[in-house]
Amino acid sequence: HASAGIVDTSTSEIYVYGFHLNGLGRWLSSGLAGSVLDNANYNYDVGRAWPIDRDTFRAMKDWFERQRANPPLYTILGNNCFEWALGAAAQAGIRLQITSIRDEVVMYQNVQRFRLWFARQNRIQLPEEEVRLIRALMSIDPSLVPQLHFGYHVAAALRHSTTGVRLP
C-alpha cells in the first residue's frame, strides 16, 4: 500500500491519506468506488519526505479534502494506491523518477537487441524459436503498454531517494 502525507514542522500537524478499494468484484479491469482514508496510523517500512512551502501545504490539505469528498474510481491496473500517491506528489510539485512497466518493456527490448547483436558478432546460433520470441516481444510498441507503477517500483525508488528531510 502507498499513501501520501504532509507535515507542518512548526505545528507538528500531520495529514496522511491513502487511496483504497471499496468492495470486491471485477477490480482488475472495472472501476469501482474508491475511498481516500486517513492513513496516519499505518506502519510503513519505506518512506521519504520532501520539503514544501506553506502555500503548497495548504494547497495539498485542500486537495486531500477534495479527494476525500469525491474519490476517483479504483482499478488495480490503472488507478490504484500507488498511482494516487504519485499523483499527490505531482500535485505538490514533486517529480519522482520511478520505473514503470512501460520503462521495463523498453529496457527489456534493449537487452534483447544487445543479445541478438552479440550472438551475431560472436557467431553464436540462438535457437530459432527463441529468436522468433525475442522479435515478437521487440515488436511491441511501448507506448501501448500502460505507464503503471507497482509496489516494488515505488519502494525501490524511495529507498534510493535522498531528500535531506527527516521523517517525523
DRENPA-3360 file (N, C-alpha, C; in nm, 2 decimals, always signed):
BEGIN
1 = HASAGIVD = +0.08/-0.12/+0.00/+0.00/+0.00/+0.00/+0.09/+0.12/+0.00 ~ +0.04/+0.23/-0.07/+0.11/+0.35/-0.07/+0.02/+0.46/-0.02 ~ +0.08/+0.56/+0.04/+0.00/+0.68/+0.09/+0.08/+0.80/+0.06 ~ +0.02/+0.92/+0.08/+0.08/+1.04/+0.07/+0.05/+1.13/+0.19 ~ +0.14/+1.20/+0.24/+0.12/+1.28/+0.36/+0.19/+1.42/+0.36 ~ +0.15/+1.51/+0.44/+0.21/+1.64/+0.46/+0.23/+1.66/+0.61 ~ +0.34/+1.73/+0.64/+0.37/+1.76/+0.78/+0.41/+1.91/+0.79 ~ +0.34/+1.97/+0.88/+0.38/+2.11/+0.92/+0.48/+2.10/+1.03;
9 = TSTSEIYV = +0.61/+2.13/+1.00/+0.71/+2.11/+1.10/+0.70/+2.21/+1.22 ~ +0.63/+2.32/+1.19/+0.63/+2.42/+1.30/+0.51/+2.39/+1.40 ~ +0.41/+2.32/+1.35/+0.29/+2.29/+1.44/+0.28/+2.14/+1.47 ~ +0.36/+2.06/+1.40/+0.35/+1.91/+1.40/+0.22/+1.86/+1.35 ~ +0.15/+1.94/+1.27/+0.02/+1.90/+1.21/+0.06/+1.80/+1.10 ~ -0.01/+1.68/+1.10/+0.02/+1.57/+1.01/-0.10/+1.52/+0.94 ~ -0.10/+1.51/+0.81/-0.21/+1.46/+0.73/-0.15/+1.35/+0.64 ~ -0.20/+1.23/+0.66/-0.15/+1.12/+0.57/-0.28/+1.04/+0.52;
17 = YGFHLNGL = -0.29/+1.03/+0.39/-0.40/+0.97/+0.33/-0.36/+0.86/+0.23 ~ -0.44/+0.76/+0.21/-0.42/+0.66/+0.11/-0.55/+0.63/+0.04 ~ -0.53/+0.58/-0.08/-0.65/+0.55/-0.17/-0.67/+0.40/-0.16 ~ -0.80/+0.37/-0.13/-0.83/+0.23/-0.10/-0.95/+0.19/-0.19 ~ -0.95/+0.06/-0.22/-1.06/+0.00/-0.29/-1.18/-0.03/-0.20 ~ -1.30/+0.00/-0.25/-1.42/-0.03/-0.18/-1.48/-0.16/-0.24 ~ -1.49/-0.26/-0.16/-1.56/-0.38/-0.21/-1.47/-0.47/-0.30 ~ -1.52/-0.57/-0.35/-1.45/-0.66/-0.45/-1.53/-0.66/-0.58;
25 = GRWLSSGL = -1.50/-0.76/-0.66/-1.57/-0.77/-0.79/-1.47/-0.77/-0.90 ~ -1.50/-0.71/-1.01/-1.42/-0.70/-1.13/-1.31/-0.59/-1.11 ~ -1.23/-0.60/-1.01/-1.14/-0.49/-0.97/-1.02/-0.48/-1.06 ~ -0.99/-0.59/-1.14/-0.87/-0.58/-1.23/-0.90/-0.48/-1.34 ~ -1.02/-0.48/-1.40/-1.04/-0.40/-1.52/-1.15/-0.30/-1.50 ~ -1.24/-0.32/-1.40/-1.35/-0.22/-1.38/-1.32/-0.12/-1.28 ~ -1.37/+0.00/-1.30/-1.35/+0.10/-1.20/-1.46/+0.08/-1.09 ~ -1.41/+0.07/-0.97/-1.50/+0.06/-0.85/-1.48/+0.18/-0.77;
33 = AGSVLDNA = -1.58/+0.21/-0.68/-1.57/+0.32/-0.59/-1.44/+0.31/-0.51 ~ -1.37/+0.41/-0.50/-1.25/+0.41/-0.41/-1.28/+0.51/-0.29 ~ -1.20/+0.50/-0.19/-1.21/+0.58/-0.08/-1.07/+0.64/-0.04 ~ -1.06/+0.76/-0.01/-0.94/+0.83/+0.04/-0.96/+0.83/+0.19 ~ -0.87/+0.75/+0.26/-0.89/+0.73/+0.40/-0.76/+0.78/+0.48 ~ -0.78/+0.82/+0.60/-0.68/+0.86/+0.69/-0.58/+0.74/+0.71 ~ -0.46/+0.76/+0.68/-0.36/+0.65/+0.70/-0.25/+0.69/+0.79 ~ -0.27/+0.79/+0.88/-0.17/+0.84/+0.97/-0.12/+0.74/+1.07;
41 = NYNYDVGR = -0.20/+0.63/+1.10/-0.16/+0.53/+1.19/-0.10/+0.41/+1.13 ~ -0.09/+0.41/+0.99/-0.03/+0.29/+0.93/+0.12/+0.28/+0.96 ~ +0.17/+0.16/+0.96/+0.31/+0.14/+0.99/+0.38/+0.10/+0.86 ~ +0.45/+0.20/+0.80/+0.52/+0.18/+0.67/+0.66/+0.14/+0.69 ~ +0.72/+0.06/+0.60/+0.86/+0.03/+0.61/+0.95/+0.11/+0.52 ~ +0.89/+0.19/+0.43/+0.96/+0.27/+0.34/+0.89/+0.41/+0.33 ~ +0.97/+0.51/+0.35/+0.91/+0.65/+0.34/+1.01/+0.75/+0.32 ~ +0.97/+0.86/+0.25/+1.06/+0.97/+0.23/+0.98/+1.10/+0.24;
49 = AWPIDRDT = +1.05/+1.21/+0.27/+0.99/+1.34/+0.28/+1.06/+1.44/+0.19 ~ +0.98/+1.53/+0.14/+1.04/+1.64/+0.06/+0.99/+1.77/+0.12 ~ +1.07/+1.87/+0.11/+1.02/+2.00/+0.17/+0.92/+2.07/+0.08 ~ +0.82/+2.12/+0.14/+0.72/+2.20/+0.06/+0.70/+2.33/+0.14 ~ +0.66/+2.44/+0.07/+0.64/+2.56/+0.14/+0.50/+2.57/+0.20 ~ +0.47/+2.67/+0.28/+0.34/+2.68/+0.35/+0.22/+2.69/+0.25 ~ +0.24/+2.76/+0.14/+0.13/+2.76/+0.04/+0.10/+2.62/-0.02 ~ +0.20/+2.55/-0.05/+0.19/+2.41/-0.10/+0.12/+2.32/+0.01;
57 = FRAMKDWF = +0.16/+2.34/+0.13/+0.10/+2.27/+0.24/-0.05/+2.29/+0.24 ~ -0.09/+2.42/+0.24/-0.24/+2.45/+0.24/-0.31/+2.39/+0.11 ~ -0.24/+2.41/+0.00/-0.30/+2.36/-0.13/-0.32/+2.20/-0.12 ~ -0.22/+2.13/-0.06/-0.23/+1.99/-0.05/-0.34/+1.95/+0.05 ~ -0.35/+2.02/+0.16/-0.45/+2.00/+0.25/-0.59/+2.01/+0.19 ~ -0.61/+2.11/+0.11/-0.73/+2.13/+0.03/-0.75/+2.02/-0.07 ~ -0.64/+1.98/-0.14/-0.65/+1.87/-0.24/-0.69/+1.74/-0.18 ~ -0.63/+1.71/-0.06/-0.67/+1.59/+0.01/-0.82/+1.59/+0.05;
65 = ERQRANPP = -0.87/+1.70/+0.09/-1.02/+1.72/+0.13/-1.10/+1.70/+0.00 ~ -1.06/+1.75/-0.11/-1.14/+1.73/-0.23/-1.14/+1.59/-0.27 ~ -1.03/+1.52/-0.26/-1.01/+1.38/-0.29/-1.10/+1.30/-0.20 ~ -1.10/+1.33/-0.08/-1.19/+1.26/+0.02/-1.33/+1.27/-0.01 ~ -1.37/+1.40/-0.05/-1.51/+1.42/-0.08/-1.56/+1.36/-0.21 ~ -1.47/+1.35/-0.30/-1.51/+1.30/-0.43/-1.39/+1.21/-0.48 ~ -1.38/+1.09/-0.43/-1.27/+1.00/-0.46/-1.28/+0.95/-0.61 ~ -1.17/+0.92/-0.67/-1.18/+0.87/-0.81/-1.22/+0.72/-0.80;
73 = LYTILGNN = -1.25/+0.66/-0.92/-1.27/+0.52/-0.93/-1.14/+0.45/-0.91 ~ -1.14/+0.33/-0.86/-1.03/+0.25/-0.83/-1.02/+0.13/-0.93 ~ -0.90/+0.12/-0.99/-0.87/+0.00/-1.07/-0.73/-0.04/-1.03 ~ -0.71/-0.17/-1.01/-0.58/-0.22/-0.97/-0.48/-0.20/-1.08 ~ -0.52/-0.21/-1.21/-0.43/-0.18/-1.32/-0.46/-0.05/-1.38 ~ -0.43/+0.06/-1.31/-0.45/+0.19/-1.37/-0.46/+0.30/-1.27 ~ -0.56/+0.29/-1.18/-0.58/+0.39/-1.08/-0.58/+0.33/-0.94 ~ -0.46/+0.30/-0.90/-0.45/+0.23/-0.77/-0.39/+0.32/-0.66;
81 = CFEWALGA = -0.36/+0.27/-0.55/-0.30/+0.35/-0.44/-0.16/+0.41/-0.48 ~ -0.08/+0.33/-0.56/+0.05/+0.38/-0.60/+0.03/+0.50/-0.69 ~ -0.05/+0.48/-0.79/-0.07/+0.59/-0.89/-0.13/+0.72/-0.82 ~ -0.22/+0.69/-0.72/-0.28/+0.80/-0.65/-0.17/+0.88/-0.57 ~ -0.09/+0.80/-0.50/+0.02/+0.87/-0.42/+0.12/+0.94/-0.51 ~ +0.15/+0.89/-0.62/+0.24/+0.96/-0.72/+0.17/+1.08/-0.77 ~ +0.04/+1.08/-0.79/-0.04/+1.19/-0.83/-0.04/+1.30/-0.72 ~ -0.04/+1.26/-0.60/-0.04/+1.35/-0.49/+0.10/+1.42/-0.49;
89 = AAQAGIRL = +0.20/+1.35/-0.50/+0.34/+1.41/-0.51/+0.35/+1.51/-0.62 ~ +0.30/+1.47/-0.74/+0.30/+1.56/-0.86/+0.22/+1.69/-0.83 ~ +0.11/+1.67/-0.76/+0.02/+1.78/-0.72/+0.10/+1.88/-0.63 ~ +0.19/+1.83/-0.55/+0.28/+1.92/-0.47/+0.40/+1.97/-0.54 ~ +0.41/+1.93/-0.67/+0.53/+1.98/-0.75/+0.65/+1.89/-0.73 ~ +0.63/+1.77/-0.68/+0.74/+1.67/-0.66/+0.74/+1.58/-0.78 ~ +0.85/+1.57/-0.85/+0.86/+1.48/-0.96/+0.95/+1.36/-0.93 ~ +0.90/+1.24/-0.92/+0.98/+1.13/-0.89/+1.02/+1.05/-1.01;
97 = QITSIRDE = +1.14/+1.00/-1.01/+1.19/+0.92/-1.12/+1.17/+0.77/-1.08 ~ +1.05/+0.72/-1.12/+1.02/+0.58/-1.08/+1.00/+0.50/-1.21 ~ +1.06/+0.39/-1.21/+1.05/+0.29/-1.32/+0.90/+0.24/-1.33 ~ +0.85/+0.24/-1.45/+0.71/+0.19/-1.47/+0.72/+0.06/-1.55 ~ +0.61/+0.00/-1.57/+0.61/-0.12/-1.65/+0.65/-0.09/-1.80 ~ +0.61/+0.03/-1.85/+0.65/+0.07/-1.98/+0.80/+0.08/-1.99 ~ +0.86/+0.14/-1.89/+1.01/+0.16/-1.89/+1.07/+0.02/-1.89 ~ +1.02/-0.08/-1.82/+1.07/-0.21/-1.82/+1.07/-0.28/-1.95;
105 = VVMYQNVQ = +0.96/-0.25/-2.03/+0.95/-0.31/-2.16/+1.06/-0.25/-2.25 ~ +1.08/-0.12/-2.24/+1.19/-0.06/-2.32/+1.32/-0.12/-2.28 ~ +1.35/-0.13/-2.15/+1.48/-0.19/-2.11/+1.49/-0.33/-2.16 ~ +1.39/-0.41/-2.15/+1.39/-0.55/-2.19/+1.42/-0.55/-2.34 ~ +1.35/-0.47/-2.42/+1.38/-0.47/-2.56/+1.52/-0.43/-2.59 ~ +1.58/-0.34/-2.52/+1.72/-0.30/-2.54/+1.81/-0.42/-2.51 ~ +1.79/-0.49/-2.40/+1.87/-0.60/-2.37/+1.86/-0.71/-2.48 ~ +1.74/-0.73/-2.53/+1.73/-0.84/-2.63/+1.80/-0.79/-2.76;
113 = RFRLWFAR = +1.79/-0.67/-2.80/+1.86/-0.62/-2.91/+2.01/-0.65/-2.90 ~ +2.06/-0.62/-2.78/+2.20/-0.65/-2.75/+2.23/-0.80/-2.76 ~ +2.15/-0.88/-2.71/+2.17/-1.03/-2.72/+2.18/-1.07/-2.86 ~ +2.09/-1.02/-2.95/+2.09/-1.06/-3.09/+2.22/-1.01/-3.15 ~ +2.26/-0.89/-3.13/+2.38/-0.83/-3.18/+2.50/-0.91/-3.14 ~ +2.51/-0.94/-3.01/+2.62/-1.01/-2.95/+2.63/-1.15/-3.01 ~ +2.52/-1.22/-3.03/+2.52/-1.35/-3.09/+2.57/-1.34/-3.23 ~ +2.52/-1.24/-3.31/+2.57/-1.23/-3.45/+2.72/-1.20/-3.45;
121 = QNRIQLPE = +2.77/-1.11/-3.36/+2.91/-1.07/-3.36/+3.00/-1.19/-3.33 ~ +2.95/-1.28/-3.24/+3.03/-1.39/-3.20/+2.99/-1.52/-3.26 ~ +2.91/-1.51/-3.37/+2.87/-1.63/-3.45/+2.81/-1.74/-3.36 ~ +2.72/-1.69/-3.26/+2.65/-1.79/-3.18/+2.51/-1.81/-3.24 ~ +2.48/-1.93/-3.25/+2.35/-1.96/-3.31/+2.24/-1.98/-3.20 ~ +2.15/-1.88/-3.19/+2.04/-1.90/-3.10/+1.93/-1.98/-3.16 ~ +1.86/-2.06/-3.08/+1.75/-2.14/-3.13/+1.65/-2.05/-3.20 ~ +1.60/-2.10/-3.31/+1.51/-2.02/-3.40/+1.38/-1.98/-3.32;
129 = EEVRLIRA = +1.33/-2.07/-3.23/+1.21/-2.04/-3.16/+1.24/-1.92/-3.06 ~ +1.36/-1.92/-3.00/+1.40/-1.81/-2.91/+1.41/-1.68/-2.99 ~ +1.47/-1.68/-3.11/+1.48/-1.56/-3.19/+1.34/-1.51/-3.23 ~ +1.25/-1.60/-3.27/+1.11/-1.56/-3.30/+1.05/-1.49/-3.18 ~ +1.06/-1.55/-3.07/+1.00/-1.49/-2.94/+1.06/-1.35/-2.92 ~ +1.19/-1.34/-2.92/+1.26/-1.21/-2.90/+1.20/-1.11/-3.00 ~ +1.20/-1.14/-3.13/+1.15/-1.05/-3.23/+1.00/-1.01/-3.20 ~ +0.92/-1.11/-3.16/+0.78/-1.08/-3.13/+0.77/-0.98/-3.02;
137 = LMSIDPSL = +0.85/-1.00/-2.91/+0.85/-0.91/-2.80/+0.90/-0.78/-2.83 ~ +1.00/-0.77/-2.92/+1.06/-0.64/-2.96/+0.97/-0.56/-3.05 ~ +0.87/-0.63/-3.10/+0.78/-0.56/-3.19/+0.67/-0.49/-3.12 ~ +0.66/-0.51/-2.99/+0.56/-0.44/-2.90/+0.59/-0.29/-2.90 ~ +0.49/-0.21/-2.93/+0.50/-0.07/-2.92/+0.49/-0.03/-2.78 ~ +0.60/+0.02/-2.72/+0.60/+0.06/-2.57/+0.49/+0.16/-2.54 ~ +0.45/+0.24/-2.63/+0.35/+0.34/-2.60/+0.22/+0.28/-2.57 ~ +0.20/+0.15/-2.61/+0.07/+0.08/-2.59/+0.07/+0.02/-2.45;
145 = VPQLHFGY = +0.19/+0.01/-2.38/+0.20/-0.05/-2.25/+0.16/+0.05/-2.15 ~ +0.08/+0.02/-2.05/+0.04/+0.12/-1.95/+0.16/+0.17/-1.87 ~ +0.15/+0.30/-1.84/+0.26/+0.36/-1.76/+0.22/+0.34/-1.61 ~ +0.23/+0.21/-1.57/+0.19/+0.17/-1.44/+0.31/+0.16/-1.34 ~ +0.29/+0.18/-1.22/+0.39/+0.17/-1.11/+0.33/+0.08/-1.01 ~ +0.40/-0.03/-0.98/+0.36/-0.12/-0.87/+0.45/-0.10/-0.75 ~ +0.42/-0.17/-0.64/+0.49/-0.15/-0.52/+0.64/-0.16/-0.52 ~ +0.69/-0.26/-0.60/+0.84/-0.27/-0.60/+0.90/-0.15/-0.67;
153 = HVAAALRH = +0.83/-0.09/-0.77/+0.88/+0.03/-0.84/+0.89/+0.14/-0.74 ~ +0.78/+0.17/-0.67/+0.78/+0.28/-0.58/+0.88/+0.26/-0.46 ~ +0.88/+0.14/-0.40/+0.96/+0.11/-0.29/+1.11/+0.13/-0.33 ~ +1.15/+0.07/-0.44/+1.29/+0.08/-0.49/+1.33/+0.23/-0.51 ~ +1.24/+0.31/-0.57/+1.27/+0.45/-0.59/+1.29/+0.52/-0.46 ~ +1.20/+0.50/-0.37/+1.20/+0.57/-0.24/+1.32/+0.53/-0.16 ~ +1.36/+0.40/-0.16/+1.47/+0.36/-0.09/+1.60/+0.42/-0.14 ~ +1.60/+0.46/-0.26/+1.73/+0.52/-0.32/+1.72/+0.67/-0.33;
161 = STTGVRLP = +1.61/+0.73/-0.28/+1.59/+0.88/-0.29/+1.66/+0.94/-0.17 ~ +1.73/+1.06/-0.20/+1.79/+1.13/-0.09/+1.72/+1.27/-0.10 ~ +1.65/+1.31/+0.01/+1.58/+1.43/+0.01/+1.63/+1.53/+0.11 ~ +1.71/+1.48/+0.21/+1.76/+1.57/+0.31/+1.66/+1.61/+0.42 ~ +1.54/+1.55/+0.41/+1.43/+1.59/+0.51/+1.40/+1.47/+0.59 ~ +1.41/+1.48/+0.72/+1.38/+1.37/+0.81/+1.23/+1.35/+0.83 ~ +1.19/+1.22/+0.83/+1.05/+1.19/+0.86/+1.02/+1.21/+1.00 ~ +0.90/+1.25/+1.04/+0.87/+1.27/+1.18/+0.85/+1.14/+1.25;
% end
